[in-house]
Amino acid sequence: MNEALVAIIGEPNAGKSTLLNKIIAQRLALTSNIAGTTRDRFYASTSWNGMDFTLIDTAGIVLDSGEQKAEQKELEKNVQAQVQVAIDQADLILYVIDGKRAPQSLNRAVLQKLRKGKKAVVVAVNKIDSPRKLGEAAGQYSFTGFKNIFALSSVSGIGLGDMLDAVAGELSKKGFGAAQKSSTEISVSLVGKPNVGKSSLFNKILGEERVVVSPVPGTTRNVIDTDIEYKGKKIKFLDTAGLKRKEKRAPLPDIYAAFQTMRAIGRSDICVLIIDAAEGISQQDQRVAGEIVNANKGLIIAANKIDLLAAKKLTALQKHLPDFFPFLWWAPAVPISAKTGEGIGDILNYILEIEAGRKKIVDDEVLEKFLKAKAKENPPRRLRDQKEPKAYRLLQTGTNPPAFQMVVNEPAAISAQFRKFIQNAIIKELGFWGTPVALRLESKRGNPNTKI
């Protein structure tokens, strides 16, 4: 069972990104009280009452390209495009309304499209900060004709549980539930801009004599899943559309491609980001890499078309490729040629290595010795107006993606530098190359002076 896709739609400044952040309990998307704020992160997987689903803030799909503020007519076209994509692609639509505005100000064209669509709709009347006003606020929107209408506050979280119960209930009716995946299967997405050779690489991988190919029809729209077997391991490759630079006037096919690719990334364990070696790195490449990291997926950077480079340029590329993405120092960077097949074996081997690392469990005793050694090597510095920082214990709390918890005397006393130092050391020294590692700080319970 694949994860359901829930599209968050609504007019600018209705609080869509704030609501997404509240649902997933993390501040991942950029929020602002300025209508139409550009966001770098607009999707996230979450779970509620045993229901797994992926949230997509549709406003993030058509990003501001740096132009001046569009006229109302352009804004209207943008909203209409988002709604149409949501109706076509999503399994459920979460329609967010600014509860501080008059109900009569709702976009009637949007309502009409939602009513005509065959998708389930849950209405969230946002910015209702008083519990006593929840029922009254929801009742004011009964004229919309939707049965699932909930007033809430995406800031405080009041009313959020009832709304999510309705979302889970509607998805359950459609046959969705907890996402299921073979424990031995590795899901890999090939992502990148158009014309970087993604399809060529996909076909070349499937054409390798060492792999056994078994085509499986994909359930995701316009995405084909293909299983291969490599060195005894089953790998499911997800073919995705090319991601173009996002603009206000992006045509619907490009918006569809964004939906498909984000969904594929969400389903993946590892992503192969393909760039054009001849063109170098673009902002779009960096942006897509950021999406993959934010989704906590393993990552391999593949610089394609090296067969087109002169010998000197190829030598320079091989030397400096790891420097192209300095914030991704932990991700392997591989020069490849989808045309000749050079480097493809390296990619397949890295996939197996990264997956093994993502499922690795580190012994508690090893973690205890590791933390003591790191704290001695680089003691945490005391911050102004904070307690003396103390790190007591390091625990592994999850795998695929790997997650750790550092027990400290006071989270606020731990500097970002020390936290990052420990996080990076975990990757380098404990065998987690190729994947992001989450590190959460937790206060020690009981007597803080008691040794652990």
N, C-alpha and C positions, 0 to 999 in steps of 0.2 A: 504494500500500500504506500503510494507516494504522498508527500505532504500536500495539503490543500493550499491554495493560493488565495489570500484575502487582500483585496485592493482597498486602500484607504483613499477615498476621494473627497473633494470639498473645495470650496472657494478659498482663495488666499487668506491667510491669517485666521483660519477657523480653528487652528491648533492641531493640525494633523501630525506634525512631527513630534510635538509634545506628547500627544496621545501614544504614538508609536514607542517613544522612549519610556513612557510610564508602563505600558504593557510588558515590555521586555525588561523593565526595572534597571535600565542602563541609559546613560546620556550618550547615545551614539550619534543621533542626527543633530545637525546644527539647527537651533531654534532661535527665533527672534520675533519681536512684535512688529517687524516690518513685513508687509505683505510681499509674498513672492521671494522670500529669502532663499538663496542658493544653498543646496545641501550636497555634501559629498557622500553621505550614506543614506540610502532611502529604502533599505530592505533588511529584514531580520527574521530568523526562525524563532519560534516560541512554542509554548505548550500550555494548555489549560484543561484541567480535569481529564487528562489522558488523551486530549486531542492535540496533535501536532499540526502546525500550520505556519506558512511563511507570510509575513506582512510586507506589503509594498506601499510606500507613500508615493502615489502617482505624481504628486507635484515635483518630486525629485527627478522624474524621468525626463522632463523638459526643462533642463537647467538654464539659468540665465547666462547668456554668452557674453556678457559684459556690455551689452548695448544699453542705451538709455531706456528709461521706463516706457513700456509699450502703451499705446492708446487702449481705451476700453474695448474697442472692437477686436484688437489683437488678443487681449486678455480673454475675451469671451470665446474666441476660436480655440485658444489654448485649453480652456476648461472643457469645452466640448470634445476636443481630441482625447483628453485624459479619460473622460467618462466613457467614450466609445471603446477605448482600449480596455478599460476595466470590464465593461460589459462583455467584450469578446474573449478576454483572456482569463479573468478571475473565476474562482469557484464561488466566492461570496464577496459582496461589496459592502464595505463599512463606510457609510455616508456621514461625514462629520459636518455638523452645522454650528455656526457661531451663535450660541444661545443668548448673547447680549444684543443681538440685532433683532429687529422686528421679524416675526415669522413671515409676514407678507413680502419681505425682501428676498426670499429664496428664489434661486434661478429656476424659473418654470420650465425652461427647455431641458435642464438637467433632470428635473423630476419626471418629465414626460418620457425621456429616454430610459430612465430607470424603471418606470412602470411598464413600459413596453418590453423591456429585456426580460429574459427568462431566468435571470440569476437571483439568488436570494439576497435580500438587502436588509442590513441592520443599521438603524439610524442612531447616531450618537449626538445628542444635543449638548454641546460642550460649553465650558465656562460657567457652569452652575455651581457656585461655591457653597451654597447653603443646603444641608440635607433636607430641610423643611420645604424647599422649593423644587425638589426633584420631580415629584408627581405632577405638580402644576406645569412645570416647564415642558415635560414630555407630552402632556395633554394638549398643549398649544399647537403641536405639529401632527395631530391626528388627521388633519385634512390632507396630508401627503398620501394617505392610503396604505402605508406600510404598517404591518402588525407589530414589528419589533422596533419600538422607539424607546430610547433610554436617555435620561438626562444624567450628566456626570461632570466631573471636573478632572481634566487631564493633569492638572497640577497637584491637587490633593489626593486624587484617586477615588473620591466618593462616587458611588454609582458604577464604578468600573467592573466590579465582580458580576453584577446582574447582566451587564452588556456582554461580557465575555461568556457567560453561561448561554446566552442566546446564540452567540457566534458558534460555540461548540455544538449546541443543539442542532442548528441548521446544517452544519457540516456533517454531523452524525447521520442526518437524514439522507445525505448524499452518499453515504457509504464510507466516509473518511474516518480515520481514527489515529492510533499511534503509528507513525511511520515505521515501516518494517524494511529491513535490509539484511541481506546475508552477512553473517559475521565474518565470512571468509572473502567476500567480494570487495574489491577496491573500485570506487567510482571516481572517474577522472574527467574533468571538463577541459576542452581545448578552447581557449578564449583569446580574443585579440581584435584589432581593428580589421576592417575589410582589406583584402589584397595583401595580407602578410603571409599567406601560404597556409592558412589553417586547414582548409580542405585538402590541400596537397599532402600535408603532414598526416592528416587523418587517413587518407587513402594509402599512403606509404606504410604506415604502421600496420594497417590491415593486410598489406601485401607482403609483409615479412614472411619468409619461409618458416621461421621458427615458431610462429604463432598459429593457433587453431582458431579460425573465425566462425562465429555463430551469430547471425543477425537476429536481433530481437526487436519487434516493433515497439516504439516508445509510446508512452501514454501522454507525455508532454507535447503540446501542440508544436508541430514543425521542428521537433528535436528527435533525432534518431539515436537510439541506444544500441551499441554494438559491443558484444562480449568477445574478449579474446582470452586465450590462456598463454601465459608466459612464465616459464620456469616453475610450472606447477601451480601458479596463482591465477585466479580469475580476475580480470580487469574489465570493468564496464566503461567504455568511452562514450561521453556525451558530446554529440556534435552540436555546436551552437552557431548562431548567426554572428556576423561581424558587428562589433560595437563602433558606431560612428561618434564623432564629437557631438555632444548634446547642445541643442540650440532651441531657442524659443519657437522657431518655425519648423521644427523637425517634423518631417512627414510621418504619417501613421506607420508605414513599414519599419522605419527606424525605431519608433517607439515600441512596436511589437518585438523587434529584435532585442531591445533592452529588457523587456519582460522575460523573454525566453532565456536570455543569457543569465539574468539574475536568478531565475528559477533553477537553471542548470548548476550554477555555482552553489546554490543552497543544497542541492542534492549530492554534491561531490564531497569526497574526502580530500582530493588533491586537484589543483588547477595547474594547467600548463599555460603560461602567458606567452604568447607568440608575438615577437616583435620583428620588424624588418631591419636586418643588420645593415643594410645599405642606407636606410633613412635615419637611423639613430633613434633616440628616445623622445617621445612626445609627451605632452601633458596628459593626453588621453591614456597613454600606456601607464603612466604613474597613477592616474585616477583609478583605472581598472585594478591595478596591483593593490591599491588601498582598499578597494571593495573586497578583494579576496582575503586580505589580512584581517579586515574587520569581521569577516565571516568565520574567522579562525580555521581556515583551510590550509592544507599543505600547499606549497608553491614551488614550481620549477619555472625558470625563465629560459625560454628558447629563442635564441637569436637566429632567425631563418635567413635563407638566401646567401649563405657564405660562398656558394659556388659562383656568385656574381662579383665577389671582391677580388681585387688584386692581392698578390702575396703580401705586400707590406701592410695593406689595410687589414687583411685577415690576421696577421701577426699582432697588430695593434689592438684589434677587437678581442682576441683571445687573452691579451694581457689586461685590458681595461674593462672587459664586460662586467666583472663583479662590481665595478665602481659606478655602473650606470644607475643602480638603485641603492644608494648608500643605506637607506633605512631597511633594506632587505638583505643585509649582510649574511643572514642565516639561510637564504634561499640559494640553491645551486643554479648557476647560470651556464647554459650549454650552447655553444655554437653548433648550428645544424644546417643541413641542406635537405629539405623535403624532396628535392629533385633527385639527388644522388643517394640519399639515405644516410649520409654521414651524420653521426651524433644521435641517431634514433635509438640505438642500443643503450646509449648513456641515459636517455630519458626514461626508458623502460626500467633500467636498473635503479635509477633514482626513485621512481615510483614505488618500487618494492622496499627500498631503504626507508623512505619517508613514512610509508604506511606502518612499517615495523616500529619506527620511533613513536608514531602517534598512538600505538597500542601498548607501548612499553610501560611496565609498572616498576618503579624504583623502590627498593627495599627501604623500610623506615630507618634502619640503622645506617644505611648509606646516606640518606638525607640528613640525618642528625650530624654525622661527621662532616658532611659537605657544608652545612650551614655554619658550623663552628669554625671551619677552616676559612670560609669566605668572610665571616665577621672579623676574624683575626687579621686577615689579609687587608681588608678595607673596612675598618670599623665605622658604623653609622655615626654621622655627625649630629650634634645637638642643634636643633632649630631654635630660632629666637622665640621666646615665650612658650616653649614646649618642654616637656619632661625629658630626662635623659633617655634616649632611645635604646630599647633592648629587644633583641630578637631571640625568642626562646626555642621555637620548633618549626620545622618545615615538613608539611604533609602533602602527599599527592591525593587530590580529591577527585580526579577524573582522567579519562583517556579518550582519545579520538574525538575532540582535541585534548591534548594533555593540559591538566589544570592543577595548580598547587595552591596551598594556603600557608602563609607564614604567620605564626602566632607571635604577637608582639605585646609590649606593655600598653602601648597607645598608638593606634594607626596614624593619628595626626602628627606624632613625633617622628615618624619614619619619613625621611626625605625621598623625593621622587628619584633622586640619583642613586640612593642605596637600593631602592626597590628595583630599578632598572638594572643595576649591577647584578643583583641576585637572579633576576629574570634572564639576563644574557648568559650568565654563568651556567644556569640550568641547561640552556640550549647547547652551549659549547662543551661542557664537561660531562653531562649526563646522557648524551646521545639523543638529542632532539633536533638535529639539523633538518632544515627543510619545512618546519612547521612553527606557527606561532605558539607561544606558551602563555597561558593565563596565570597570573599570580595575584591572589587576593590576600589582603591583610585582615587579621582577626585578633580582637583583644583577648588577652588571657583571662580566663574566668578564675574566680577565687582570689586568694591572697597573691598579689603580684610579686611578693618577695619570695614566694615558694619556688624552689628550683624544679624544673621539669626533668 
